[in-house]
Amino acid sequence: MDARRLFDAGLLVVTGKGGTGKTSVAAALAVAAAAKGHEVLLCEVEGRQGLARLFDLPALGYEESPLGERLTGLAVDPKAALREYLDATGVPVLGTLLDRAGLVDLVTAAAPGLGDVLLTGRVAQAVKRPAYDLVVLDAPPTGRIAPFLGAAGGLAGLARFGPVADEAGGVAKLLTDPERTQVVLTTLPEALAVTEGLQAAEQLAEAGVAVGLAVANQVGDAHTGPGADLEALEAAAADPAPLRAAATAAGLTITDAQLAALVAEGVDRERRLAAERAQLERLRSGLGVDLVALPVVPGGVNDPAGVRALAHRLRRLGPKAPARTATS
């Protein structure tokens, strides 16, 4: 899918290696989509309450709560999802008894993948609702994303028939439809993070889930332009005489130690940025999808202002939401 149509998908699944800022990227994507007029539900499923911190809230609950204009938040809990599922299938008393007996965890652990299917099933329900144009899911990290998204298909194959099979089959169909679900792979411009991201993409492809966008987080600011001439800087480090002559001609007063320090800093910076550019190209060519580079946010992304700063960089993703009718 063209990144400019990314918000056309009903569900964006944001994943990445731990420490790559996937939760911040998920929040920024949701804010960017809401700013374009989409009604957005932002979900988390890991119980970390990472999204609440970004929106200056004490916690997100299982009940949907407002996060901003056209933006709603939800923390999906497998226990609540199981009770909701049993209510929907006509056996609410069983959910109450299991909860009172402390057996909910045992039930979700007894069936392989059931907990993940309940989580993704709750998200899938939100995708189907006309109240939302887009659901953004802050998903588990890359090390677990393929089993997490593939659990529904596996459980559907095991159950074969009945309400569990129907539920799992419907979720699997949603997750493997590239027009409705796209994975946003978040990484850093570093070799280890890129390697894990590429491995996760291969596993997702095997599970039939599409990666629609790569987001490189905390990228050096020189990637918006060609950068400095590394060879010239290295030459100046080896022989600073021409640079000193140029500084003298310009009327600048600078000591040899200051000149050496400036050149060394420039060389180190350009080498680092060159290494980042190589990793970004490796990611882009390995995935074959559009790549968005996000800058380092001074002080980190810890509040709504930081999220808005990232969202501003994602504004080219789109399109804008169509006007809603009175019955929408």
C-alpha positions, 0 to 999 in steps of 0.5 A, a space after each residue: 500500500 502506498 504510504 499516502 493511503 495508509 490511513 485508508 486501512 481500517 487497522 494499523 498494527 504498530 510494532 518494533 523492537 523494544 526501545 525503538 519507540 513503537 508506542 510513541 509512533 503509534 500515538 503519533 500516527 493516531 494524532 496525525 490521522 485525527 488531525 486529518 479528520 479521521 475518527 481514531 481509536 488508539 489501543 494497547 494490549 500489553 498492560 504497560 499503560 504506555 499510552 496513558 503517560 503520553 497523554 498525561 492520563 493516570 491510566 487507560 481502561 477497558 472502556 473507551 475514553 477520549 484522548 483528544 479531538 476525534 481521538 479515543 483510547 482503549 487498553 484491552 485486557 484479556 480477562 475483560 475480553 474473555 468475559 465480554 466474549 462469553 457474554 456475547 455467546 450467551 453464557 455470561 454466568 460462566 464468565 462470572 464463575 470463572 472470574 470468581 474462581 480465579 480461573 480466567 488466566 488458566 482458561 486463556 493459558 489452556 488453549 494456545 493463542 486464545 489470549 491473543 485471539 481475545 485481544 485481537 478480537 476486541 480490536 477487530 470489533 472496533 474496526 468493524 464499528 462505523 464510529 471509527 475510521 481507523 484503529 491504531 494498535 500499539 502491538 507487542 514487540 517484533 519478537 512476538 508480533 508474528 505469533 500474536 497476529 497469527 494466533 487467530 489463524 492457528 486457533 481457527 484451524 484447531 477449533 474448526 467449527 463453533 463460536 470460537 472458530 467463527 471468532 478466530 476465523 473472522 479475526 484472521 481474515 481481517 489481519 491477512 487482508 492488506 486493504 484492511 490491515 497494515 503493519 507499521 514497523 518501527 526501528 532505529 537506524 542501527 544494525 541490530 534493530 534493523 536486522 530484527 525488523 527485517 526478520 519480523 517482516 519475513 515472519 509476518 509475510 509467512 503469516 500472510 500479514 502485510 507490512 505497509 510502512 517502515 518508521 525509522 525513529 531517532 534519526 540524525 538531522 542531516 538526513 534531510 540533506 546530503 550532509 557534509 563532505 566526510 572525505 574533506 573533513 577527514 583530510 582536514 583532520 590529517 592536515 589542518 593547515 589549509 583549514 587554518 589558513 582559511 580561518 585566518 583569511 576570514 579573520 577568525 581567531 581559533 587555537 590549534 586545539 579548538 580547530 582539531 576538536 571541531 574537525 574531530 567532532 565533524 568527522 565523528 558526526 558524519 561517520 555516524 550519519 553515514 552509518 545511519 544512512 546505510 542502515 536506512 537503505 538496508 531497511 528500505 531495500 529489504 522491506 520494499 515499502 515506504 520509509 519515514 524518518 523521524 528525528 530525535 525529539 529533545 528530551 524524548 517523547 514523554 508527553 502530548 507535546 512530544 507526540 504532536 512533534 512526531 505527528 507533525 512529521 507524519 502529516 504527509 501520510 493520508 489521505 484526509 478523511 471524507 466529510 461525514 454525513 449526519 448518519 455516519 
